[in-house]
C-alpha cells in the first residue's frame, strides 16, 4: 500500500482501524512504504502527523520520553488515535484515491 498516494492520506488510512499508534510506529511504516529512510524523511513524516493532529483529525492520547532511542533518544513520543473528523476525511480520501 501507499507509495503512490499523498502521505497524509496514507497516515489516516493506517489509523482508520481505530487503534492507538505511537508516532514511531506510523513513521516506520510510512518510511518503508515510501522509501523515505533518511532522518529528513522520518522528521517530515512526523511533521505530517503533527499537522493532522493540529487539524483535529488525530487525537494525542499519551506521551512518553524516548529513553531507549526507538525513534530519537530523549525525544517526546506521542500515541495517536483517529478522531471522528479524521475518520470521515480519511474515508473520503481513501475512496477518492482507489
N, C-alpha and C positions, 0 to 999 in steps of 0.2 A: 504494500500500500504506500501511499504518499509519493514523494519524489516529483510528481507532476502537478500537484495541486498546491495552492498557497499554504505556507506553513501554519498560519493561524487557523485555517480551516481544519488542517490535519490535527492540530492540538485539540480543537473542540471535538473532532471525531473520536479521538482516543478517549476523551473524558465522557463521551455520551453514554457509557455504560453505568454512570452514576457512582463509580467507585472513587475513593480518595487516592491521589497520587502525589508523591513527593516531586518537586521540580526536577531533581536529577533523574528520576525515572522517565519523565516525559522527554527531557533533553536528550538522554542517551538513545531513546527510541527514535526521535527525530534525526539525530546525528547519523544514526545507522541508515535510516531510510533515505536521507537526502545527501549522504556523503559529506557531511559538514563536521569533520573530525578534528578541526583545529580549536584552539582556545577561543578564537574570534567567533567561530560557528556556535560553540557552546554558549557564549555570552549573548550572542544575537538571539538564539532560541529562547534563552531565559528572559531576555527583554520582551520578546513577543508574549511570553506567558504573563509577565508583569502588566503589559498593556491590556491583555484580555481580562485580567483581574481588575484593573483600574476602570475598565469599561463595564464592569458589572457582570461579565459572563462567567467568571470563575470566582469562587469564594476561598479565601485563605483560612484554613481550619486549624492549622497547627504550625509551629515554628520550632526549630532547634538549631544549635550551632553545630556545624560540621567539624567535629573534633577528630574524625578519622580520615578526612580528606577524600570522602566519597565523591564529592562534587568539586569543592575548592576549600581547602583547610581553613578553618576559622570563619567561613562564610555562613551567613544565615540561610538555612534551608527552609522551604515552605511546602506545606502539604495543601493541595487544592482539590476542590470538588466543583463540578459544573453547577451553575445556577439555572433556574427555570428560563431566564432570559438567554443564557448561553446555550441551553438545550434547544430552544426554538431557533436561534440563529445558527447553531451547529447543524441542526437537522436540515434547515433550508440550504446551507452551504453544501452539505453532503449530497443532497438531491440535485443541486444545480451542476455539480461537477462530475456526475456519473457519465 
